[in-house]
Amino acid sequence: MNDDIRGFKIIKKGTKKSVRKLIGWLGLTLGWFLWLLEIILTTIDGNTVVNARPSISDYYHAGGIIRIIFMATLIFIGIVLILYKGHKGKRDDLTSIIGGIASITVAVFPTSPQYATPDQSGIIHYISAVIFLGAMGVMLLFNFSQSSYPIRNKIFKVLGILVIFFLVLIALDTAILKSNLTYWFENFAVTAFALGWFLKGSDFLKPK
């Protein structure tokens, strides 16, 4: 069996698919769900906040249940990626492990508050976030796209290119553009990553 969870022998094919789909759902949780949750919670408190925060990472500073979900999601994704075993041996395993460690690091070292001068934690957070998204883009481009299904492979490659594309936009927006669109660039990148895992965990476009 070439595609197990490292250290845990997965017998049933459906279990592997469920794990991949779960990662997809967790990826969507990082962006869209946290935004909607803050809208709901602030509406209940009578002080509705509709606008998204400057970045996904800024939801750490929302505190309470939102912070807990943000950190737990990243840590869980990180653990699964560290345990995940790819198709192509050590190279793919290394990419997954690096992405997993980066995901956990993003959770443990929070971003600097908005308008504050980036501190050591914020710098580590930013670098780790770049590594995480970069690793996810590489997995889609060079790991998931190595299946026996050409159409699925093309979709994986397109999603991988989108992750890298939005990662570049994030870097440009942070360093030069200052357009306050970082949240949306991050969200689209994470959504592409999540859709890749959904597809990996499904039989969509697999000939019967």
C-alpha positions as CSV (number, residue, x, y, z in Angstrom):
1,M,0.0,0.0,0.0
2,N,1.7,3.2,-1.2
3,D,-0.5,5.8,0.3
4,D,-0.9,5.3,4.0
5,I,-1.0,7.6,7.1
6,R,2.6,7.3,8.3
7,G,2.8,5.1,11.4
8,F,-0.9,4.0,11.1
9,K,-1.7,1.1,8.8
10,I,-4.9,2.1,7.0
11,I,-6.7,-1.0,5.9
12,K,-9.9,0.4,4.4
13,K,-9.7,2.6,1.4
14,G,-12.7,4.6,2.6
15,T,-10.7,5.7,5.7
16,K,-8.0,7.3,3.6
17,K,-10.6,9.1,1.5
18,S,-12.3,10.4,4.7
19,V,-9.0,11.8,6.0
20,R,-8.4,13.6,2.8
21,K,-11.9,15.1,2.7
22,L,-11.5,16.1,6.3
23,I,-8.4,18.1,5.5
24,G,-10.4,19.7,2.7
25,W,-13.1,20.8,5.2
26,L,-10.5,22.0,7.6
27,G,-8.9,24.1,4.9
28,L,-12.2,25.8,4.2
29,T,-12.6,26.4,8.0
30,L,-9.4,28.5,8.0
31,G,-10.9,31.1,5.9
32,W,-14.6,31.2,5.0
33,F,-15.9,29.6,8.3
34,L,-13.9,31.9,10.6
35,W,-15.2,34.9,8.8
36,L,-18.8,33.8,8.9
37,L,-18.4,32.7,12.6
38,E,-17.2,36.2,13.6
39,I,-20.1,37.8,11.8
40,I,-22.5,35.5,13.7
41,L,-20.9,35.9,17.1
42,T,-20.6,39.7,16.8
43,T,-24.2,39.9,15.6
44,I,-25.4,38.0,18.7
45,D,-23.4,40.5,20.8
46,G,-25.2,43.4,19.0
47,N,-22.0,44.7,17.4
48,T,-21.9,43.1,14.0
49,V,-18.5,43.0,12.2
50,V,-19.1,42.2,8.5
51,N,-15.7,43.0,7.1
52,A,-13.1,40.3,7.0
53,R,-9.9,40.7,9.0
54,P,-6.7,41.8,7.3
55,S,-5.5,38.2,7.0
56,I,-6.7,34.7,8.1
57,S,-4.0,34.8,10.7
58,D,-5.6,37.8,12.3
59,Y,-8.5,35.7,13.5
60,Y,-6.1,34.5,16.2
61,H,-6.6,38.0,17.8
62,A,-10.4,37.6,17.7
63,G,-9.9,35.5,20.9
64,G,-12.3,33.0,22.4
65,I,-13.7,30.2,20.3
66,I,-12.5,31.7,17.1
67,R,-8.9,31.6,18.3
68,I,-9.3,28.0,19.5
69,I,-10.8,26.8,16.2
70,F,-8.0,28.7,14.2
71,M,-5.2,27.1,16.3
72,A,-6.8,23.6,16.5
73,T,-7.4,23.5,12.8
74,L,-3.8,24.4,11.9
75,I,-2.4,21.9,14.4
76,F,-4.6,19.1,13.3
77,I,-3.8,19.7,9.6
78,G,-0.1,19.8,10.6
79,I,-0.2,16.5,12.4
80,V,-2.0,14.8,9.5
81,L,0.5,16.2,7.0
82,I,3.4,14.9,9.1
83,L,1.9,11.5,9.2
84,Y,0.8,11.5,5.6
85,K,2.8,9.3,3.2
86,G,2.8,10.2,-0.5
87,H,3.2,8.2,-3.7
88,K,6.8,9.1,-4.7
89,G,8.8,8.2,-1.6
90,K,11.1,10.4,0.4
91,R,10.7,13.6,-1.7
92,D,6.9,13.7,-1.3
93,D,7.2,12.6,2.3
94,L,9.6,15.5,3.0
95,T,7.3,18.0,1.4
96,S,4.4,16.8,3.5
97,I,6.4,16.9,6.7
98,I,7.7,20.4,6.0
99,G,4.2,21.6,5.3
100,G,2.9,19.9,8.5
101,I,5.6,21.4,10.7
102,A,5.0,24.9,9.1
103,S,1.2,24.6,9.8
104,I,1.8,23.8,13.5
105,T,4.3,26.7,13.7
106,V,1.8,29.1,12.2
107,A,-0.6,28.1,15.0
108,V,2.0,28.3,17.8
109,F,3.6,31.6,16.8
110,P,0.7,34.1,16.3
111,T,0.9,37.0,13.8
112,S,1.6,40.5,15.1
113,P,-1.5,42.5,15.7
114,Q,-2.7,44.9,13.0
115,Y,-0.7,48.1,12.8
116,A,1.8,46.8,15.3
117,T,5.5,46.5,14.4
118,P,6.2,42.8,13.5
119,D,7.8,41.1,16.4
120,Q,9.8,37.8,16.4
121,S,6.6,35.7,16.7
122,G,5.1,37.6,13.8
123,I,8.1,37.1,11.6
124,I,8.3,33.4,12.4
125,H,4.5,33.2,11.7
126,Y,4.8,34.9,8.3
127,I,7.7,32.7,7.1
128,S,6.0,29.6,8.3
129,A,2.7,30.6,6.5
130,V,4.7,31.1,3.3
131,I,6.4,27.7,3.7
132,F,3.0,26.0,4.5
133,L,1.2,27.4,1.4
134,G,4.3,26.7,-0.8
135,A,4.4,23.1,0.4
136,M,0.7,22.7,-0.4
137,G,1.2,24.1,-3.9
138,V,4.1,21.7,-4.5
139,M,2.1,18.7,-3.3
140,L,-0.7,19.5,-5.7
141,L,1.7,20.1,-8.6
142,F,4.1,17.2,-8.1
143,N,2.5,14.7,-5.8
144,F,-1.3,14.6,-6.4
145,S,-0.8,15.1,-10.1
146,Q,1.0,11.8,-10.6
147,S,-2.1,9.6,-10.7
148,S,-3.3,7.4,-13.6
149,Y,-6.1,9.8,-14.4
150,P,-5.0,12.6,-16.8
151,I,-8.0,14.9,-16.3
152,R,-7.6,14.7,-12.5
153,N,-3.9,15.4,-12.9
154,K,-4.6,18.5,-14.9
155,I,-7.0,19.8,-12.2
156,F,-4.4,19.2,-9.5
157,K,-1.9,21.1,-11.4
158,V,-4.3,24.0,-12.0
159,L,-5.1,24.1,-8.3
160,G,-1.3,24.0,-7.4
161,I,-0.6,26.8,-9.8
162,L,-3.4,28.8,-8.2
163,V,-1.9,28.3,-4.7
164,I,1.5,29.5,-5.9
165,F,-0.1,32.4,-7.8
166,F,-2.0,33.7,-4.8
167,L,1.1,33.1,-2.6
168,V,3.0,35.5,-4.9
169,L,0.2,38.0,-4.6
170,I,0.2,37.8,-0.8
171,A,4.0,38.5,-0.8
172,L,3.5,41.5,-3.2
173,D,0.5,42.8,-1.3
174,T,2.4,42.6,2.0
175,A,5.7,44.2,0.7
176,I,4.6,46.6,-2.0
177,L,0.9,46.9,-2.9
178,K,-0.5,47.4,0.6
179,S,-4.0,46.9,-0.8
180,N,-5.5,45.1,2.3
181,L,-6.5,42.2,0.1
182,T,-4.2,39.7,1.9
183,Y,-7.1,37.9,3.5
184,W,-8.8,37.2,0.1
185,F,-5.5,36.1,-1.5
186,E,-4.9,33.8,1.4
187,N,-8.5,32.5,1.3
188,F,-8.4,31.7,-2.4
189,A,-5.0,30.0,-1.9
190,V,-6.3,27.9,1.0
191,T,-9.5,27.1,-0.9
192,A,-7.5,25.8,-3.9
193,F,-5.5,23.6,-1.5
194,A,-8.7,22.4,0.2
195,L,-10.4,21.6,-3.2
196,G,-7.3,19.6,-4.1
197,W,-7.7,17.4,-1.0
198,F,-11.4,17.0,-1.6
199,L,-10.7,15.8,-5.1
200,K,-7.9,13.5,-3.8
201,G,-10.4,12.0,-1.4
202,S,-13.1,11.4,-4.0
203,D,-13.6,9.2,-7.1
204,F,-14.6,12.2,-9.2
205,L,-13.5,11.9,-12.8
206,K,-12.2,8.3,-12.2
207,P,-13.5,6.0,-14.9
208,K,-15.6,3.2,-13.5
